[in-house]
Amino acid sequence: MVSEAPRVARFGRTERTLHWVHASAFLAMFATGLALYLPLVAQVFSDRPLMKALHLVAATAWLTALALVALLGNRAALRRTRRDLERFTADDVRWLRRRGPAPQGRFNAGQKAHASVQAALAVLFTVSGALLWLGERNTDFRLPGTIALHDVAMFAGGALVAGHVAMALATRPALEGMVRGTVPADFAAAHHERWKPAPPTPRAPVGLARIALAIAVAIAGGACAVLLAGDALG
C-alpha cells in the first residue's frame, strides 16, 4: 500500500466555512440578480417578485451566516488570515509585476489582491443593496447611481469569481487546501516559499452565552428574511 505524500495544514474549519458561505451566497445573489436586471434572463424567469424575494433572502442569509461564523468560529485563525491577506511585501509587488524571483507566503500576491477587491465589493453590495431596498419605502434613500453601482459591483464580482474558479481548477493542490484544509508539503515549498506551516490553532470551547447569542442572531436574520420576502412578494 502506497502512503500518501506528506501534507501540511493551510486552512482550518472556520476559514473554509467562511469561504464556502461567501461563495454559495454570492452565486445565489448573482443568479437572482441576473434574473432581475437582464431582460433575456428575466424572460426565462418571468416571476420577478419571486426572484426579488429570493435575492433578498440570499443577501440576508449571507450576512447572518457570516456573523455566525465570526461568532462561533476560531476568531484567532480569522485574525491570522486577515493579517496574512492585508500585508503586501516587496516580494508581492515583484510577483505582480513578474519581475524576478518573488517568494510568497501562505497567500500569493494575486490571492491577496483578489481578497481585498472582494472585501471592497462586499461593502458596496451591502450599502447599495440596503439603499435600494430602503429607497422603495422612502424616497429620501433614492440616490442617483445606486442601481448602476450595484450592477457594476455585481458584474465585477462575477468576473473575479470566474477567474478565481479557473485558477483554482488549474491549480488543484490549492483547491484541495480549501476543500480538505491541507495541501501537499512539496506544493507549499514550491509555491509558498516564505510560508512556515504551523500546527492548527486549537479551537476554544463554545460557551453557552455565545450559543445563545448565535441563536438570537439566526432568529433575527431569519425573521428579517421572511419580512423582506413577504414585502417583495406583496
N, C-alpha and C positions, 0 to 999 in steps of 0.2 A: 504494500500500500504506500503510495507516494504522499508524503506530508505536504501540507500547504506552505507556500513560501511565507517568510516572516512578514507580519503586518504591524502597523502602528496605528494608534488611535488618533483620529483627526477631529471628529465631531461627536459630542455627547448627545444624549437623547433630547435634551431641551433644544439644542441648536437645530437638530434635524426636524423636530416638531415645528419649530418656528418657521423654518424654511418651507416645509410642505403645507403648513396652514396658509402662509402667504401665497404660495404658488397656486394652490387649489382655489383660493378665494379670488385671486386675480383672474384666473381662467373663467370662473363663473361670472365675474363682473364684466370681463371683456366680451364674452359671448352674448350676454344680455344687453350690454351696451351697443354692440353692433346691431342687434335686432331693433334697438330704439332709434339709432341715428343713421343707418344706411338704408335707403329706400329699397334696394334689391333684397337685402336680408329681411327687412320688415315685411315684404310681400310674402315671404315664406312663413314667418311667424307673425300672422296678422293680428294676434291678440296683444295689442300694445299695452293695455293696463296690466295684463298678467306679466309681461316682460319687465315692465317698470317695477312691479311689486317684487319680482324675483331679484331684480338688480338691487333694490333697497335692502331686501333681506340678506343678500350675499354681503353687502357692504357692512351691515350691522353685525352679522355673524363674524366677519373678518376682524372688526375692531374688538369684539367681545372675546374671540379666541386668542388674539394677540395679548389682551390683558390677562387672560387666564394663564397663558404660557409664561408670561413675565412674572405673574404672582406665584404660581406653583412650581415653576421650573427652577433650574440651577442658575440663579442670578449671577453667581461668581463666574460661571462659564460664559454667560451672555456678556458680562462686562469685559472679560478677556477677549472675546471675539470682537466686540466693538473697538477695543483698543487696537487690536491687530489690523482691523479694517481702516481705522482712521489715520494710522501712521504711514505716511508716504516718505520713503527714503530716497537718497540719491540713486540707489540701485533701481528703485521703482521708476524713476524718471528715465534712466537709461533703458530699462526694459520696454517702456512705452515708445521710446524713440528708436528702439532696435539698434542701439549704438554700443557695441562691445559687450563683454560679459556683465551680467546683472543678476547675481544670485538672489533668489527670492525666499521670503519667509513662508509662514503657513498659508498665506494668500499671495498670489502674484499681483502685480500692479493692475492688470486687467480686471481681476476679480474685485479689487478694492474700488476701482473706478465704477464698475457696474453696481456694486452695493451702494456707493454714495449717490449715484444718479437715481437708483430705485428708491432710496430713502427720501430723496427730494420729491420724486414723483408721488410717493405715498402721501406726503403732506399736501401736495397740490390736489390729489384726488379727494382727500378728506375735506379740505377747505372749500374747493369749488363745488363738490357734491353737496355739502351742507348748505352752501349758499343757494344752489339750485332748488333744493328741497324747501328751504325757508322762503325763497322768492315766490313759490307757488301759494304761500299763505300770507305773505306780507310784501307789498311792492317795494318797500324800503331796501329789501335784500336783492332786488333785481338789478344787479350791477352789469354794465356793458362788458362784454367779452368773457363772461363766466362760462358760457356754453362752449365757446371756442377754446378756452383754456382747458376745460375738462376733456374735450375731444382731442386736442393736441397731446395732452398728457397720456390719454388712452393709447393713441397710435404710437407715441414714443415708447411707452412701456411695452406695447406689443412687439415692436421691433427689437427692443433689448431682450425680451424673453425669448424670441425666436433665435436670436444669436446665441444666447446663453444655452438653450437646449441643444443647438447644433454643436457647440463646443463641448458640452457635457457628453453627448453621444460619440463625438470624435475622440474624446479622452476618457475612456471607460474607467480607469482607476480613479479619476477624480469623481466620477458619478458614484462609484462604489462608496466613496467617503461619505456622501450624503444619504446613501441607502443603508449601508451596513455600519457606518461610523468609523470604519478603518480603511486604510489604503496600504498597498504593498510597500514594504520598507525601501525597496530599491527605487520605486517610483518617487517616494518622498525625497530620497537622497539625490535623485537626478533632477527633479523639477523644483524642489523647495530646499535648496542647499542651506539656507540660513535658519531653517526651522529646526528646533531641538524638540522632538516629540517628548511629551511628558505623560506620566500616568493620568488617567481621567480624574477630574476633581470630584471628591466624594460629595454626594448629594445629601444635604441636610434633611432630617425628617420633616415632614409636613405637619405643622401644628393644627389643632382644631380651629383656632382663630382664622388661620389662613384658608382652611377649607370652607368655613362659614362665609368668609368674605368672597371667595371664589364662587360659591353657590349664589350669593346675592348679586354678584356681577353678571353671572349667567342668566339669572331670572330677569334682571333689568334689561339685559341685551335682548333676550327672547321676547319680553313684553314690548320693547321698542320695535322689534322687527314685526310683530303682529300688528301693532298700531299703524306702522308705515305701510304694510301690505294692505291692510284694510282701507286705509286712506287712498292708496293708489288705485285699488280696485273700485273704490266708490267714485 
